[in-house]
Amino acid sequence: MTQETIQSHVSNKAVFQVIGEQAANEDGLDVRDIELMMKQLGVGRNDAVIALRKHGDIIDAMLQLGSK
């Protein structure tokens, strides 16, 4: 959907509730590292991104997540 199609279906004073977790910022990280951690450790994308940001190295991040 686009902004225009949403506006045509929703009233001006509609209230929305969003449930979920905000996606972690992946800028500057290698997508392959994130996907490898997700596959090998069975963790979510946000957990992999946060660990990579915290440790800066895929090996250290994997060791940290693997020890949980």
C-alpha positions as CSV (number, residue, x, y, z in Angstrom):
1,M,0.0,0.0,0.0
2,T,1.1,3.5,-0.6
3,Q,0.4,6.7,1.4
4,E,-2.3,7.7,-1.1
5,T,-4.2,4.4,-0.9
6,I,-4.0,4.3,2.9
7,Q,-5.4,7.9,3.1
8,S,-8.3,6.9,0.9
9,H,-9.3,4.0,3.2
10,V,-8.6,5.5,6.7
11,S,-10.3,8.5,8.4
12,N,-8.2,11.5,9.3
13,K,-8.5,10.9,13.1
14,A,-7.8,7.2,13.1
15,V,-5.7,5.8,16.0
16,F,-3.3,2.9,15.5
17,Q,-1.5,0.6,17.9
18,V,1.7,-0.9,16.7
19,I,3.0,-4.0,18.4
20,G,6.4,-5.4,18.0
21,E,10.1,-4.7,18.3
22,Q,11.8,-1.9,16.5
23,A,14.3,-3.2,14.0
24,A,18.0,-2.7,15.0
25,N,20.0,-0.5,12.7
26,E,22.0,-2.6,10.3
27,D,23.9,0.2,8.6
28,G,27.6,-0.6,8.2
29,L,27.2,-4.3,9.0
30,D,27.6,-7.1,6.5
31,V,24.2,-8.7,5.8
32,R,26.0,-12.1,5.3
33,D,27.3,-11.9,8.8
34,I,23.8,-11.3,10.2
35,E,22.3,-14.1,8.2
36,L,25.1,-16.5,9.1
37,M,24.5,-15.8,12.8
38,M,20.8,-16.2,12.4
39,K,21.2,-19.6,10.6
40,Q,24.0,-21.0,12.8
41,L,22.7,-19.9,16.2
42,G,19.0,-19.8,15.5
43,V,18.7,-16.3,16.8
44,G,16.5,-13.4,15.6
45,R,17.8,-10.7,13.2
46,N,17.8,-8.0,16.0
47,D,19.7,-10.2,18.4
48,A,22.4,-10.8,15.7
49,V,22.6,-7.1,14.8
50,I,22.9,-6.1,18.5
51,A,25.6,-8.6,19.1
52,L,27.6,-7.5,16.1
53,R,27.3,-3.9,17.1
54,K,28.4,-4.7,20.6
55,H,31.4,-6.8,19.7
56,G,32.3,-5.5,16.2
57,D,33.5,-9.0,15.3
58,I,31.4,-11.9,14.1
59,I,33.4,-14.5,16.1
60,D,33.1,-12.6,19.4
61,A,29.4,-11.9,18.7
62,M,28.7,-15.6,17.9
63,L,30.5,-16.7,21.1
64,Q,28.5,-14.2,23.2
65,L,25.2,-15.3,21.7
66,G,26.1,-19.0,21.8
67,S,26.9,-18.8,25.5
68,K,23.3,-17.6,26.4
